């Protein structure tokens, strides 16, 4: 019996790159919004690109908000998945799932060259050289691929930092919940290693 990995199916689009990244790891993931299947999976991935208030509305209407918060296995939020795991988002001024006690903010350009959304490769920095188990074996100064207009400020649960306009949370961890603002499924070898580490947690 292989490992069962479920991907939360909701209205936040573009999950197929995550499905394909898992297939490259030899995993045939289950794309589902059914509570019993999400509860039963060994790992749950909560990815997505899209808009926070619309996504939260969908999650609440399908009771996926309470379900996600009740999960006990390792959960990985990606991109808007990370933002939705926070307390509140300025995007659509919406209350989110509240796993991480921090509010998502919109990037405010400071100079002419600051473009929003932030888009492209950016370096991941780890606190005082301490790396979370999610990042083991990545080597010095790994780069990951980001596309986002909103960011999670630095907070107690920050496990990796990136800088664009200001330093912000590239990744978060609390209990069984992990989250990254970047797209591991689009981050080449670095992203592959992060997904592999998540599967081995």
C-alpha positions in Angstrom: 0.0 0.0 0.0 1.6 3.3 -1.1 1.3 6.6 0.6 -2.0 8.3 -0.1 -1.7 12.0 -0.8 -4.8 14.1 -1.2 -5.0 17.5 -2.8 -7.8 19.8 -1.6 -10.1 20.5 -4.6 -11.7 23.9 -4.4 -12.1 26.9 -6.7 -8.5 28.1 -6.7 -7.3 26.8 -10.0 -4.1 25.5 -11.3 -3.5 22.4 -9.2 -2.3 20.3 -12.2 1.3 21.4 -11.9 1.2 20.0 -8.3 -0.4 16.8 -9.5 2.3 16.4 -12.1 5.1 17.1 -9.6 3.7 14.4 -7.3 3.5 11.9 -10.2 7.2 12.6 -10.8 7.8 11.4 -7.2 5.8 8.2 -8.0 2.7 9.3 -6.2 -0.8 9.2 -7.9 -2.5 12.0 -5.8 -6.2 12.1 -5.1 -7.9 15.4 -6.0 -10.9 15.7 -3.8 -13.2 17.9 -1.7 -14.7 14.9 0.2 -14.1 15.2 4.0 -13.7 11.5 4.7 -11.1 11.2 1.9 -9.1 14.2 3.1 -9.2 12.9 6.7 -8.0 9.5 5.6 -5.0 10.6 3.5 -1.5 10.3 4.8 -0.6 13.8 3.5 -2.8 16.7 2.4 -1.7 19.4 0.0 -3.7 22.7 -0.1 -2.4 24.5 -3.2 -4.0 27.1 -5.5 -3.8 30.4 -7.2 -6.7 32.7 -7.1 -8.4 35.3 -5.0 -8.7 34.9 -1.2 -12.2 36.0 -0.5 -13.7 33.9 -3.3 -11.7 30.9 -2.2 -12.8 31.3 1.5 -16.4 31.6 0.5 -16.1 28.3 -1.4 -14.4 26.6 1.5 -17.0 27.8 4.0 -19.9 26.8 1.7 -18.5 23.3 1.4 -17.5 23.1 5.1 -13.9 22.6 4.1 -12.8 25.4 6.4 -13.5 23.5 9.6 -12.3 20.3 8.0 -8.9 21.6 7.0 -8.3 23.1 10.5 -9.2 19.7 12.1 -6.6 17.7 10.0 -4.0 15.8 12.1 -1.7 14.5 9.3 1.0 16.7 7.7 -0.6 19.5 5.6 1.2 21.6 3.1 -0.3 24.9 1.9 1.1 26.4 -1.3 0.8 30.0 -2.6 -2.8 31.1 -1.8 -3.0 27.9 0.3 -0.4 29.5 2.6 -2.3 32.8 2.7 -5.6 31.1 3.5 -4.0 29.3 6.5 -3.4 32.7 8.0 -5.8 34.7 10.2 -7.0 37.4 7.7 -6.2 38.6 4.2 -6.3 42.1 2.8 -7.3 40.5 -0.4 -11.1 41.0 -0.3 -10.7 41.8 3.4 -11.6 38.3 4.5 -11.1 36.2 7.6 -9.2 33.1 6.7 -8.5 29.7 8.5 -6.4 31.1 11.3 -3.9 28.3 11.7 -1.1 30.9 11.6 -1.8 33.9 13.8 -0.8 36.5 11.2 -2.5 38.8 8.6 -1.8 38.7 4.9 -0.9 42.1 3.4 -0.7 43.5 -0.1 2.7 44.5 -1.5 3.0 48.3 -1.6 5.6 49.3 -4.3 8.2 51.6 -2.8 10.1 52.5 -5.9 9.4 52.7 -9.6 11.0 49.2 -10.3 8.8 47.4 -7.7 6.4 45.5 -9.8 3.3 43.8 -8.3 2.7 40.9 -8.5 6.2 39.8 -7.5 7.1 37.2 -10.1 10.1 35.0 -10.6 13.0 33.3 -8.8 13.9 34.5 -5.3 16.3 33.3 -2.7 15.1 31.4 0.4 16.8 32.5 3.7 16.7 30.4 6.8 16.7 31.7 10.4 20.3 31.6 11.8 21.2 28.7 9.7 18.5 26.6 11.4 16.6 24.7 8.7 13.3 23.1 9.2 13.0 19.4 8.2 11.0 20.6 5.2 14.2 22.1 3.8 16.8 19.5 4.7 19.4 18.8 2.0 18.7 21.9 -0.1 22.3 23.3 0.1 23.2 27.0 0.6 21.0 29.7 -0.8 18.3 27.8 -2.6 16.1 29.7 -5.0 12.4 29.1 -5.5 9.7 30.4 -7.9 7.2 32.9 -6.7 4.1 34.7 -8.2 2.1 36.8 -5.7 0.7 40.2 -5.0 0.1 39.5 -1.3 2.5 38.3 1.3 2.7 37.0 4.8 4.7 39.2 7.2 7.5 37.7 9.3 6.0 36.1 12.4 6.8 33.5 15.0 6.0 30.6 12.7 8.2 31.8 9.8 10.7 29.1 8.8 12.1 30.7 5.6 12.3 34.3 4.5 12.4 35.9 1.1 12.9 39.6 0.3 10.9 41.6 -2.2 10.2 45.2 -1.3 10.6 44.0 2.3 11.4 40.7 4.0 8.4 38.4 4.3 7.5 34.8 5.1 8.5 32.4 2.3 7.4 29.5 4.5 5.6 28.8 7.8 5.3 25.9 10.1 3.1 25.2 13.1 2.4 21.7 14.5 1.3 19.5 11.5 0.8 22.5 9.2 3.5 23.6 6.8 3.0 26.3 4.1 5.1 28.0 1.4 4.4 31.1 -0.6 6.5 29.9 -3.5 5.5 27.1 -5.9 7.6 24.0 -5.1 6.1 22.3 -8.1 7.6 25.0 -10.4 10.9 25.4 -8.5 13.0 22.7 -10.3 15.3 20.5 -8.2 14.8 22.6 -5.0 11.0 22.3 -5.2 11.3 18.5 -5.9 13.4 18.1 -2.8 11.0 20.1 -0.7 8.0 17.9 -1.8 10.1 14.8 -1.2 10.9 16.1 2.4 7.2 16.8 3.0 6.3 13.2 1.9 8.9 11.9 4.3 8.0 14.0 7.4 
